[in-house]
Amino acid sequence: MDMTEHTKHAEQAVTRNAENYRQLVETASDAIYLISEEGIVIDTNASACSTLEWSKEELLGKTISDIDPNYSIEEFQKFWEDIPLDKKHIFETIHKKKDGTLLSVEVSGKKSKLGDTIFYHAIARDITARKLVDQELRESEEKYRTLVNGMHDTVWVIDFNGRFIDTNNAATEILGYTREELLSMGPADIDSSLDVTVIKRLIKQIPSDKLQIFETSHSTKNGKQIPVEIQSCVVKYQGEKAILSIARDITDRKRAEAERLKLRKLETVGMLAGGIAHDFNNLLTGVFGNIELAKMFLTPDHEAYKFLESAQQAMGRATNLTKQLLTFAKGGDPIKEVFAISEALTESAQFSLQGSNVKLQINIASGLWEIEADKGQLSQVINNLVINAQQAMPNGGIITLSVSNIETSEGKYVQITVQDEGVGIAPQHLDKIFDPYFTTKRTATGLGLAVTHSIISKHNGTITVDSQLNRGTIFTIRLPAAQATEKITSPKNLLQEINGMLVSAAHILVLDDEEKIRQVLGAMLKRMGHNVSWAINGQEAIAQYRDAYQSGQAYDMVIMDLTISGGMGGQAAAREIIKINPQAKLIVSSGYHTDPVMANYTAYGFQGLVAKPYRFAELKHVVEQVLKA
């Protein structure tokens, strides 16, 4: 009885266990299969039927190839052949639903043996959604990688230990390291201002919700320093916190900032140069004018005459220097006159080479056409080119200055060439030599040729260069020939015509705040036979002109200095005088040769101009022209 009862309880327990197992299998969310050694489904659960949309009766008896197109029965058996008994094996495959739809599944399987019978347990989980997410992640990563590798800026992912864990192609191209080398390094290896301790501290200080922006410099593999702007923020990278940094090369920006600083300095120099040139021209006017006046009391054969003439020539060069200083500093418009170019070019070239070991050879064609140009600015051009040629021949040589007429389909030109036998210009520099601040000389400013190009352009001309290393350089300038039909008498010939001109005494008002200028200008005008009155500022000139005009004794002419210290200058005063008398005859005068009023005086109501320092012949010529107009 005891054995019978024991057996009965055991059978009941087994039954309960079997029922519990079946309940567990049937309620499982994953598909469960029991497969025979021949690859036939001999048991399954409700989840498998639901997943594959087969009834249990339909599913039982199906072969493995009916539900898994990756395996035939033979391939299935071969697959399990080398896997030990009762060892769980996990793999991914595909299951096919009744309607042919394919599902991605992860299978956890085990081969077992009961007696002599081999069978297989398999639990299959639908991972289609997970595979889609994985695919999207891979595609996102590919897009990220494509985007990052397509950037011109370097991209860094840095862990909290201060090491690079990812970067892009730009980093390898710019810094010269391989990707493998960079991923074994950290920011301290490319930024000499940092070390690992500092980097770790900085990383911890980066706010998790803000972008950090700063500037530093990166070192390339060959030691070159590249200024960069860094933008950094905290990100999640492969599940861990990291720092994403984008470094932009700001070399061009730094260069532009340096250029702007140079320009600001140049503007300051320009203001200083303008003031110096103005004051210097006032001084020159006093000296120059008195020399000219003194010569008038002497005959050419007087012993002192030649010394005064030599001093006058030196003063002329000094005047040109002030013009060059202003052109360098402010780049003014040219004050043009029509003249023959040969004498001015020869004088400028010879003056530039005084005391040098270079020989000057001059070839000037006969019958040169006249040009309309600013003599001072053109002298600066020749000065710049000749000095450059001299510096290219430190051991001496020959500079050839040639001038000739040339006619093209576009018109008539006077062509000037400056040729040297020097070291030449490297091919890679030829297209940059006219750029501001570009120079290959350590002590040069890089402005000479830029100013030269600007001057020629403002004269509607062209300048080109041809050079070969160690064989010399040729600069070629073409300036339009003058189109004027009326020949303007040169200052040299004016002196010969002064006594032959009919001069009527005129009443002239002079506006100038410098007593020495008034004295010299007054002496010159009185020497010409005119009556002179004075005004030291614009308000006084307007008042005097109004009183004279209303009394019926109007001034025949007003000579007006543009710049009056602490008062109204000639430009503003001219506007008011023209309101009083629209027919007023006004001459503008200034030591600021680059002032736009001087270059376009008629646009401001003036009929003539005289630049300081005054030359008697030129002053008389302009006064006569305006009075007769």
Order of alpha helices (4+ residues) and beta strands (2+ residues): alpha-beta-beta-alpha-alpha-alpha-alpha-beta-beta-beta-alpha-beta-beta-alpha-alpha-alpha-alpha-beta-beta-beta-alpha-alpha-beta-alpha-beta-beta-alpha-beta-beta-alpha-beta-beta-alpha-beta-alpha-beta-alpha-beta-alpha-beta-alpha-beta-alpha
